[in-house]
Amino acid sequence: SNGLRKARRTMSKEVLLVVESVSNEKGVPADVIFEALEIALATATKKRFEDEVDLRVEINRHTGAYETFRRWTVVEEDDLDDPAIETWPTKVAETHPGAK
């Protein structure tokens, strides 16, 4: 919805302001702060899952917008041990055509 987009834009701007402020005050490179924020966001997001999942967060260094990616290990269906982090090729093809 429109309100959600506005909230995301506001948060994105706030991310950039926080990174710039901390970088200037503490003399820490902005990339180090972005990486710490990405780890913190991934850790917070993982808490929403009952199972242990492999997540990665990527913050756009120019806009402050971020995306969360769930990573899977692709194994043959017979070798599936942990469905929280593993999937099989036919399922990937069905849910994400063109994925590599």
C-alpha positions in Angstrom: 0.0 0.0 0.0 1.0 3.6 -0.3 1.6 4.0 3.4 3.9 1.0 3.4 6.0 2.5 0.6 6.2 5.8 2.4 7.4 4.1 5.6 10.0 2.1 3.6 11.3 5.3 1.9 11.5 7.0 5.3 13.3 4.1 6.9 15.7 4.0 3.9 16.6 7.6 4.4 17.0 7.0 8.1 19.4 4.2 7.4 21.6 6.5 5.3 21.5 9.2 8.0 22.5 6.8 10.7 25.3 5.4 8.7 26.6 8.8 7.8 26.3 10.1 11.4 28.0 7.1 13.0 30.7 7.1 10.3 31.5 10.8 10.9 31.3 10.7 14.8 33.3 7.5 15.2 35.6 7.7 12.2 34.4 4.2 11.1 34.1 3.6 7.3 30.5 3.6 6.1 30.9 0.1 4.6 31.7 -1.4 8.0 28.5 0.2 9.4 26.5 -1.1 6.5 27.8 -4.6 7.0 27.0 -4.5 10.7 23.5 -3.4 9.9 23.1 -6.1 7.4 24.2 -8.7 9.9 21.9 -7.2 12.6 18.9 -7.2 10.2 19.5 -10.8 9.1 19.8 -11.9 12.8 16.6 -10.2 13.7 14.8 -11.7 10.7 16.0 -15.2 11.5 14.2 -15.0 14.8 10.9 -15.0 12.9 11.5 -18.6 11.8 11.1 -21.6 14.0 13.9 -23.5 12.2 17.5 -22.4 11.6 17.5 -20.6 8.2 20.3 -19.1 6.1 19.5 -15.4 5.4 21.4 -12.6 3.9 20.4 -8.9 4.0 21.7 -6.5 1.4 21.5 -2.7 1.9 21.7 -0.5 -1.1 24.5 2.0 -0.3 22.9 4.8 -2.3 19.2 4.5 -1.4 19.3 2.8 2.0 16.7 0.3 0.8 17.3 -3.3 1.8 16.4 -6.7 0.7 16.4 -10.0 2.5 17.4 -13.2 0.7 16.9 -16.7 2.0 19.6 -19.0 0.8 19.1 -22.7 0.2 21.4 -25.6 -0.5 20.2 -27.5 -3.5 20.5 -31.3 -3.0 19.0 -34.3 -4.7 15.5 -35.1 -3.2 16.8 -38.4 -1.8 19.6 -36.6 0.1 17.3 -34.0 1.8 18.3 -33.9 5.5 17.2 -30.4 6.6 14.2 -28.9 4.8 14.7 -25.6 6.5 17.9 -25.0 4.6 17.9 -27.6 1.8 15.7 -28.0 -1.3 15.8 -30.0 -4.5 16.2 -29.0 -8.2 12.7 -29.7 -9.3 11.2 -27.6 -6.5 13.6 -24.7 -7.4 12.6 -25.0 -11.0 8.9 -24.7 -10.0 9.2 -21.8 -7.6 12.0 -19.8 -9.2 12.2 -20.4 -13.0 15.6 -19.4 -14.3 17.3 -19.7 -10.9 20.9 -20.9 -11.0 
